[in-house]
Amino acid sequence: MTPFDVDILIPVWNRPVETRNCLVTLIDATPSARFILIDNGSDRETERLLEEFAEILCERALFLKTSANQGFVKAVNRGLSQVEAPYAVVVQNTTLVAEGWLEPMIELANSRSDAGIIVPRLELEGARGRRRRSAATSGTVAEASHGSFASLLLRKELVERQGGFDEELDGGLWCLKDYSRRAFRNGFLTFAVDGVPVTYADEVVFGSVTRREERKRRSAEICETRWGREDAFCVYFPKDAEPESVIPKLDIIRDGARMGCRFTVIVHPKVHKLLAEAGYAALHRNIDMVLLPRFFATGEISKITGNLLASRGDTAIIAGFDGLSIPGVSGAKPFNWLEGAVRQRREALYR
């Protein structure tokens, strides 16, 4: 039995100043962790820095080296193969943490055996004042479409079941989405927990722009073949809807969100309040719950659906109940059509 609660993987390719800052904050804020330092073919200055940290940490460090840069994802997978603790955390060497950053993720993982991937509250360096406005409050837990290599926690059981990340994908967004879709197929969910901010910096990207864009395009095509297109839906629930009848439908919507689809759910204030009291206010980051005004709601419904169709013309407008007409909107599909589409996707791609 490992004496450490978590193994923290830090793949490193040069950037000694950022690497030192990252390691110092991690060591100070995470005393119960073992650190897997992965030197991905760095220059001698960075290599020496990692050797010094490994020596200081003694049994709290495992130092892995490669003679050349094999790529970030390969480095992560190599580190994952050495994990002994119940949980592994991947951290970029441009990420900075603070005291209390890890605890919310561990608490969530301990309380939910289906939590396979967990991301903390992430803030881009220098963008604190421009953080995306969200209905979530501190401590809020919601499911998410994918993790982030800036920082993410993985349950060891998940890694043992499905292995590491796909090294043939783009090493970023599509690689992360693919891993979460595979996790869902294997019975695990991806979560985001809002707690102590973890600050990260954008990675410096080298090489041909054309080649990178081609790899992203090819990765998107591979993921669409594996997991289906990320369809968009807008669902409207009427003012007199009862939570008991809405909640089962939200469960179906959440199932679709877990498979990568995006949803805009339009609700009236009374319905939203009752759903929030039942714990259905923050379900999934792929579900945007839009609250209508108390007055002139019909015009707002038309505006919301019009904007959605203008930005993505294939958005399907759904009536929350079969036979329901949406004020100011024509051509809406019944909810049983959406339910069938979600069920068909699951049966075709996730079994």
Residue pairs with C-beta under 8 A, 6 or more apart in sequence:
2 34
2 84
2 85
4 32
4 33
4 34
4 60
4 84
4 85
5 32
5 33
5 85
5 86
5 87
5 106
6 30
6 32
6 33
6 34
6 85
6 86
6 87
6 88
6 89
6 102
6 106
6 153
7 33
7 34
7 35
7 36
7 79
7 82
7 83
7 84
7 85
7 87
7 88
7 89
8 26
8 30
8 33
8 34
8 35
8 36
8 88
8 89
8 91
9 36
9 38
9 76
9 79
9 80
9 83
9 88
9 89
9 90
9 91
10 19
10 22
10 23
10 26
10 35
10 36
10 37
10 38
10 91
10 92
10 93
11 38
11 40
11 72
11 75
11 76
11 79
11 90
11 92
11 93
12 19
12 37
12 38
12 39
12 40
12 42
12 46
12 50
12 93
13 40
13 41
13 42
13 46
13 69
13 72
13 75
13 93
14 42
14 43
14 46
15 46
15 93
15 94
15 204
16 45
16 46
16 49
18 93
18 94
18 201
19 46
19 49
19 50
19 93
20 49
21 96
22 91
22 92
22 93
22 94
22 95
22 96
23 35
23 53
23 93
25 96
25 97
25 98
26 33
26 35
26 91
26 97
27 35
27 57
28 99
29 97
29 98
29 99
29 100
29 101
29 102
30 97
30 101
30 102
33 60
33 85
33 89
33 102
34 59
34 60
34 61
34 62
34 84
34 85
35 53
35 57
35 60
35 61
35 62
36 61
36 62
36 64
36 79
36 82
36 83
37 50
37 53
37 54
37 61
37 62
37 63
37 64
38 64
38 66
38 75
38 76
38 78
38 79
39 46
39 47
39 50
39 63
39 64
39 65
39 66
40 66
40 69
40 70
40 71
40 72
40 75
41 66
41 67
41 68
41 69
41 70
42 50
47 65
50 63
51 63
53 61
54 61
54 62
54 63
62 82
64 78
64 79
64 82
66 75
66 78
71 167
71 171
72 149
72 171
73 164
73 165
73 166
73 167
73 169
73 171
73 175
74 167
76 90
76 149
76 164
76 165
77 163
77 164
77 165
77 167
79 88
79 90
80 88
80 154
80 159
80 164
81 164
83 156
83 159
85 156
86 109
86 155
86 156
87 105
87 106
87 109
87 153
87 154
87 155
87 156
88 153
88 154
88 156
88 159
89 102
89 105
89 151
89 152
89 153
89 154
90 149
90 151
90 152
90 154
91 97
91 150
91 151
92 149
92 150
92 151
92 200
92 203
94 125
94 150
94 200
94 201
94 202
94 203
95 150
95 151
95 198
95 199
95 200
95 201
96 125
96 198
96 199
96 200
97 151
97 196
97 198
97 199
98 196
98 197
98 198
99 196
100 195
100 196
101 120
101 195
101 196
101 197
101 198
102 120
102 153
103 195
104 120
104 139
104 193
104 195
104 196
105 118
105 119
105 120
105 153
105 193
105 195
106 153
108 115
108 118
108 141
108 191
108 193
109 115
109 118
109 153
109 155
112 189
112 191
114 187
114 188
114 189
115 155
115 188
115 189
115 191
116 154
116 155
116 157
116 158
116 183
116 186
116 188
116 189
116 190
117 146
117 147
117 152
117 153
117 154
117 155
117 158
117 179
117 180
117 183
117 188
117 189
117 190
117 191
118 147
118 152
118 153
118 190
118 191
118 192
118 193
119 144
119 147
119 148
119 151
119 152
119 153
119 190
119 191
119 192
119 193
120 151
120 192
120 193
120 195
120 196
120 197
120 198
121 192
121 193
121 194
121 195
121 196
121 197
121 198
122 148
122 150
122 151
122 197
122 198
122 199
122 200
123 131
123 197
123 198
123 199
123 200
124 199
124 200
124 201
124 202
125 199
125 200
125 201
125 202
128 197
135 281
135 282
135 289
136 142
136 194
136 282
137 194
138 194
138 195
139 193
139 194
139 195
140 193
140 194
140 282
141 191
141 192
141 193
141 194
141 282
142 191
142 192
142 282
142 283
142 284
142 285
143 189
143 190
143 191
143 192
143 254
143 257
143 258
143 283
143 284
143 285
144 180
144 190
144 191
144 192
144 284
144 285
144 286
145 177
145 180
145 190
145 257
145 260
145 284
145 285
145 286
146 173
146 176
146 177
146 179
146 180
146 190
147 176
147 179
147 180
147 190
148 176
148 200
149 172
149 176
150 198
150 200
151 198
151 200
155 188
158 183
158 186
158 188
161 186
162 179
162 182
162 183
162 186
165 175
165 176
165 178
165 179
166 175
166 178
166 179
168 222
169 175
169 178
169 219
169 222
169 223
170 212
170 215
170 216
170 219
172 216
173 216
174 216
174 219
174 220
174 222
174 223
175 219
177 223
177 227
177 260
178 222
178 223
178 226
178 227
180 190
181 223
181 226
181 227
181 259
181 260
181 350
183 189
183 190
184 190
184 258
184 259
184 350
185 349
185 350
185 351
189 258
192 285
205 212
224 230
226 349
227 259
227 260
227 349
228 259
228 260
228 345
228 348
228 349
230 260
230 261
230 262
231 256
231 261
231 262
231 314
231 316
231 341
232 261
232 262
232 263
232 264
232 308
232 312
232 314
232 315
232 316
233 253
233 256
233 261
233 262
233 263
233 264
233 315
233 316
233 317
233 318
233 338
234 263
234 264
234 265
234 266
234 304
234 305
234 308
234 315
234 316
234 317
234 318
235 249
235 253
235 263
235 264
235 265
235 266
235 318
235 319
235 320
235 335
235 338
236 266
236 301
236 317
236 318
236 319
236 320
236 324
236 326
236 329
236 332
237 246
237 249
237 265
237 266
237 267
237 268
237 271
237 320
237 321
238 268
238 320
238 321
238 324
239 268
239 270
239 271
239 297
241 267
241 268
241 271
241 320
241 321
243 271
243 274
243 275
243 278
243 280
245 321
246 271
246 275
246 320
247 275
247 278
247 280
249 320
249 335
249 339
250 265
250 275
250 280
250 283
252 338
252 339
252 342
253 263
253 265
253 283
253 287
253 338
253 342
254 283
254 284
254 287
255 342
255 346
256 263
256 338
256 341
256 342
256 345
257 263
257 283
257 284
257 286
257 287
258 284
259 342
259 345
259 346
259 349
259 350
260 286
261 286
261 342
261 345
262 286
262 287
262 288
263 286
263 287
263 288
264 288
264 290
264 304
264 308
264 315
265 287
265 288
265 289
265 290
266 290
266 292
266 301
266 304
267 275
267 289
267 290
267 291
267 292
268 291
268 292
268 297
269 291
269 292
269 293
269 294
272 281
272 289
272 291
275 281
275 289
281 289
290 304
292 300
292 301
293 300
297 327
298 327
298 328
299 328
301 326
301 327
301 328
301 329
302 327
302 328
302 329
305 317
305 326
305 328
305 329
308 315
309 315
309 317
316 333
316 338
317 326
317 329
317 331
317 332
317 333
318 332
318 333
318 334
318 335
318 337
318 338
319 325
319 326
319 332
319 333
319 334
319 335
320 335
321 335
322 334
322 335
322 336
323 334
324 332
325 332
326 332
